[in-house]
């Protein structure tokens, strides 16, 4: 093995280990969060979730439009120290204070705008969350830079556990929206404390070096603004056009639909960025590394997204309760587009590692211009169902824009990532045909939803795996995710006792 091959193998191993830690952390966090959602959904009314969704969307919008990429800056500046960390801390703290003050200031006008006095207290309470997170220890992100993510696993697991415990306790006692707000604040406080305990470093307030930080973050800042508008304006439009209960259905249904895809895609994409950043002096190796990530994302995200679409009629009422049945269409329409979006989620990190953040900015601007007007028209013309259908269909615009970004950044054909994902796409098409054509022929009665859900998951997974391996063998068993899985299974079988 050559030196270059050894370096590549070492980097691949670090990325894989990093992804494993991120997956483990998110698995723990989302498992706890899922339990939290199920319990709160049974203790609180959809209107409670709707009121909180308005304030949460406002907070996340403000966080997005002021995000200058602390973690990305620490990763990009391979050698850090006080010269980089202290100005990052100062900017982050200022940002947290400004967001909290702004949320508190608009609490009254927001309550009047939505004609709901609860909105004032929700805005005031949720302002604690960005205030606390503004003082996080920036040195903690060095673990992510170096792909040493076990500490992040510890931090995320503990803060989520505390957050869930507080939310459930408050929900049991008070049975209102304060359960969600206080749970968020408790988790943020624990995250703040652990960032200093696990990575001892005492930052100082200083504006020296802020210019260098903002020089890197300039385009990222623009990306953050437009991305936040793309992601959060939906909720304001929906909240204005429909009732708080319908807003809650749209919000919780969307979060439920995202669970199987984002929890797979985000860890892989996050681990890919430090790996790609390490290759920034070797751009010829970056496109093949990115395409490996695309293949891994397609193999895992597509079946999860499409599978949830087909089992939503049982999964939603069983897990969230009968009062959430009207959220089923949200999940069904969101699933397919989320699956295809997640295949290319690492495009952002690919362009960033190449120093082409401007491409991501242009992608977000085009997405905003092409998507928001028809979405707003659909919501005000057709209410909740308009939001559901428009959100699902218009989301495919981002898929096309991501392919365009890849082509511009790499100088390679735009269809290359789709071709790399051809086998997972073919396999998920086979699974979809099973659910659409064969599955209705032997449907189980509505009185047995749990058995039907389990049977659908097993059968759908079996069809997908069989189709994926069949397509892989039809191509002669090329090197890819399937070959890695086959080798892993063979090693496990050899090690298992006879």
N, C-alpha and C positions, 0 to 999 in steps of 0.2 A: 504493500500500500504506500502510495506516494505521500509526501508531506501535506500536499493540498487535500488529498483524500482523507488523511487523518484529521486535519483541521475541520473539514466538512462533516466528517462523522462525529467529531467531538461537539461541534456546534449543533448538529441535528439531535444528538443525545441531550444536550442542555435544553434545547427548545422542547423536546419531548418531555423531559423531566419537569420543566417549568409548566408546560401545559397540564401535566398530571396533577401538580400541586394546585393550579388554578381550578381545574375541574373538581378536585376534591373539595376545595374551599367553597366553590359555588354550589356544589352538590349539597354540602352541609347547610349553607346559607339558604338555598332555595327550598331544601327539604323543610327547614324550620319555618321559612317564610310561607311555604305552601300550607303547612299545618296551621300557621297563624291566620292565613287567609280563610281557610276552611272554617276555623273556629269563629273568627270575627264575622264571617258571612252568615253564620247561624245565630250570632248574638246581636248583630246590628242590622239595620234596615238598608236597602239600596240607597235611600235618600242620604243616609249618613256618609256613605262612600262617595256619593255625588258631590256633597258639600266639600269634603276633604279633597276630592279630585280637582276642584277649581283652584284651591289654595296651593296644592302640590304642583299643579301645572304652572302657576304663576312663579313659584319658587324655582322650579326646574328651568323655566324660561330665563329667569334672571341669572341663575347659575350658568346656564349655557351661554348667554350673550356676554358674560364677563369672564369666561373660562380662557385662561392664557396658557393652559397645558403644563401644570407643575410637573406631573410625572413624566410627560414626554420630554420636557426640558432636562430633567435629571438624567434620563436615558440618553438623550442626544448628546449632552455634554459628558463624555465618557469619564473624564476626570473632574470630580466635583470637590467642593470644599466650601469654606465660608463665603468665598467670592461669588459662588453661584447659589448656595443654599440660603444665605441670609436675605438677599433681595427677593428670592422666591417666597420666603416666609412672610416678609413685609407686605408684598403685594397680595398674598393670599389672605392675610389678616385684614387688610384694608377692604378687600373684596367682601369678606364675610360680614364685616360691620356694615358696609354700605347696603348689601342685600337685605340684611335683617332690618335695618332702619327703613328701607324702602317698603318692605312688606308690611311693617307696622303702620307706616304712613298711609298706605293705600287701603288699609283694612276697612275704614269707614266708608270711603267711596265705593269699594267693591260690594259691601253689604247693601248699599243703596242701589247699585247697578243691578244686582241680582235679586233685589227685594227680599232679602233673607237675613235677619239679624245674626244668625249663626255664623255667617261668613266672616263677620268682624272678628269673633273669637278664634276661629280657625286660622285666619291670616296672622293674628297676633301670636298665637301659640306656635305656629309652624316656623316663625321667624327665628326661633331658638336654634333650629337645625343648621342653617348655613352659618350662623354666628359661631357655633361650636366648631364646625369643620374648618372654618377659616384659620384656626390656630393649630392645625395638624403639623406634626414634625416633618419637614420636607426631606430630611435624611432617610426617612423610612422608605422612600421610593428607590433608594440605592439597592434594596433587596430585589426589586423588580428589574432594575438595570442589569444586575449581575445574575439574573435568573435563579436567585436563591429565595424561593417563594414559600418556604415552610413557615417563616414568621408571619407572612400575610395570611396563611391558612389559620394560624393560631388566633391572630387578631380578628379576622372576619368571623370565625366560628364563635368566639366569646362574645363579641359585640352583638351578633345576631341573636344569640341565645338570650342575652339580657333584654334586648329589644322585644323579642317575642314574649318573654315572661311578663314584662311590664304591660304590653298591649293586652294580653289575655287577662291579667289581673284587673286592669282598669275596666275592660269590657264586662267582666263578670260583675264588678261592683256597680259601675255607673251606667253600663249599656248605652253609651253614646260615642260620638266621634272623637272624644278626648283619648280614647284607647289608641287610635292610630297616631295621633299627634305626640302623645307622651312616649309611646313606644319608639318612634323615630328619634326623639330627643335623647332618650336613655341610651340607645345604640350609638348615637353620635358621641356622647360623652365618654362612653367606654372606649370607642375607637380612638378618641383624642388621647386618653390616658395611656393606652397600650402603644401608641406610636412613639411615646417617649420612654416607656418601660422597655420595650423590645429593641429599640435603637437609640441608646442614650446620646442625646445631642441637644444642647441648649442654644437655639437660634437667637439672633439679635435683630432688633429693628434697625434697618439701614436702607437708604435709597441708592447707595453706591453699587454700581453694577446692574441697576435696573435696565439701563439702555441695552446691555448685551442680552438680557433675558427677553425684553420686548422685541429685540431684533430678530431673535429666533421665533418668537411667538406671534409676530405680526400677522402672517397669513392664518395661523391657527386661531387667532382671535376672531378674524373674519369668518372662518369656518364655523367656529363655535356659535357666533351670532346667528348665522343663517340656519345652521343645523337646529338650534334651539327653536327658532321660529317654525321650521318644518315639523318638528316633533311635538310642539306644545300648543300651537295656535289651534289645532284641531279641537282640543278640549274646550277652549273658550268659545269657539263657534258652536259646538254641540251644546254646551251649557246654556248659551244664549237662546238657542232655537228649540230646545226640548226641556222637559221637567227635570228636577234634581234626580228623581228615581231613574229616568232613562239615561241621564248622564252617568249615574253609577253603573248601570248595565253596560254601557259603552266602555267605561274605564276598566271595570273588573274583567269584562269579557276580553278586552284587548290584552290585559296583563296575563290572563289565563292562557290565551293563544300563544303568547311569547315564551311561556315557560320552557317547553321542550326544545325550542330552537336557540334562543339566546343563551340558555345555560350550557349548550354544547358549543355554539359558535364563538361566544365572547372569550372563553378561556383559550381556545385555539388561536384566535386572532391576536389576543394580548401577548401570548407567548411567541408568536411569529414576529412581532415588531422588534424586540431586542435582538432576535436572530438576524432579521433583515438589516437592522442598524449596524450590526457587527460586520456586515458585508458591504457597507456603503462605499468602500474603496475598490470593490470588485463587482460592479454593476452587472457584468455578464452572468454572474451566478445568482442574481436576485430573482430574475423571472422564473427560472426552474424551481427555486425554493418557494416562491409565491404559488406556483401552480400545484406543488405538492400540498400546500395548505388548502387550496381550492378543492382538490380531490378529497382530502380528509373531511372538509366541511360538507361536501355534497353527499358523501357516503353516510354521514351521521344525521345531518339536519333535514334533508329531504324526507326520509321516511318518518321522522318524528313529527314534522309539520303536517304532512299529508295524512299521517295516521291519526293525529288528533282531530283533524277535520272530519274524518269518517266515524270516529267514536264519540264525538262531542255530544250527541243526543243523550248518551248515557253518562258520560264522564262529568258533564257540568252539573246536572241535578244530584248525582251521587256524591260528588265531592263538595259542592258549594251549597246545595239545598234546593228544594223545589222552587223557592222564590226567585231563583236565578235562571229559570228555564228560558226566559226571553233573551238571555245573553248567548244562547246557542248559536244563532246566526252570526253574531260577532266573531265567534271562534271559527266557524266554518268558512267565512269569507276571508278572514285574516290568515288562516293557516298556509295555504299555497303560496301567497306572495311573500310571507315571512320566510318560508323555506328557501325560495329562490334568492331573496335578498341576503340571507345568511351565507349562501355559497360565496358571495363576493364581499363579505364584511371586512376582509383583510385588505381590500383595495386601498382603504384609507391609510393603513400602516405602510403599504408598499410605496405609495406616492410620497408619504412622509419620509421614509428611509432614503428615498432618492432625492429629497430636498425639493419635491414638486408639490408643496402644499397648495399652491395656487390652483392646481387642477381640481383639488378637492373643493376649494372655495367656489370655483365655477360650476362644479357639479351640483353643489347645494343651492346656488342661485338659480340655476336652470330648473332644478326640481321644485323649488318654491314657485317660480313663475308658471310652470306647466301644470302643477298639481293643485295649488291652493284655490284658484278661482273656480274650477269645476267642482271641487269638493264643497266649497261654501255654498255654491248654487244648489247642489244636491241636498245638502242638509236643510237649508231654508225652504226648499221646494218639497222635500219628501220626508223630512224629520229623521228619526233614528234610523229607519231602513235606508234612507238616502246616504247617511253617514257610513253605514255598514258596507253597502255595495260600492260606493265611490272609493272608500278607503282601501278595499280589497283590490279593485281594478287599477286604480291610479298608482298603487304602490309598485307596479311593474315598471313604471317610468324609471325608478331608481336602478333597477337591474340593467336597463339599457345604458344609463349614464355611467354605471360602474364599468361596463365593458368598454365604453369610450375612453374612460380614464386610464384603464389598463393599456389600451392601444397607444394613447398619447404618451404615457410614461415609459413604456417599454419599447415602442417602435415596432411592435409585433402585431399580428392580426387580432382584431377585436374578438373574433370567435374562438380563439385559442382556449380561454378558460371554460367555455361551454363544451368544447370538444373534450377537454380533460375530464369533465363531469359526465360524459356521455353514458357510462355504464350505470351510475346511480340514477340518472334521469330515466333511462330505459327501465330500470328495476322498479322505480316508483310508479312509472306508467303501468307496469304489469300489476302492481298492487292496487292501483286505482281502478283498473279494469275489473279486478276481482271484486272490489267493494261495490262497483256500479252495476256489474252484469251478473255475477254469480251469487254474491252475498244475499240479494233480495229473494233468491229462490228458496232459502231455508232459514228465514228469520225466526228468532225466538220471540216468545210473547213479551209484552211490556212489563209483565209481572215479575220478570227475572232479569232486571237490568244489570246486576252485578255479574251474573254468569255470562250474559251476552257481551258485556264489556271485556271480560277476561278472554272469552273465546275470540272476539274480534282482534284483540291485541296479539294473541298467539298466532292466529291464522294470517293476519296481515304481515306480521314479522316474518313468518315462515315463507310466504309468497315473495316478499322482498328479498330475503336472503338467498332463496333458491334462484330467483331471476338474476340477482347480482353475480352470484358465482357462476351461473350458466353463461352469462354474457362474458365474464372474465375468461372462462375456459374456451369459449368460442373464439376469442381473440388470441388464443395460445398461451394464456396465463402470463401476461406481461407483468413487469414490476409495477407495484402500486399498493394501495391500501389493502386490497384483497390478498395479495401475496404475503403481506406482513401478517395479516390475520391468520392465514393458513399456516405459516411457519410458527406463529405463536401457539396455535392449537396443537400442532404436532409436538412442540417441545413440552407442552403441558401433558399431553397423552403419554409421551415417553417417560416423564418423571413420575406419573401416577402409578401406584402399586398395581400389579396385575390382579 
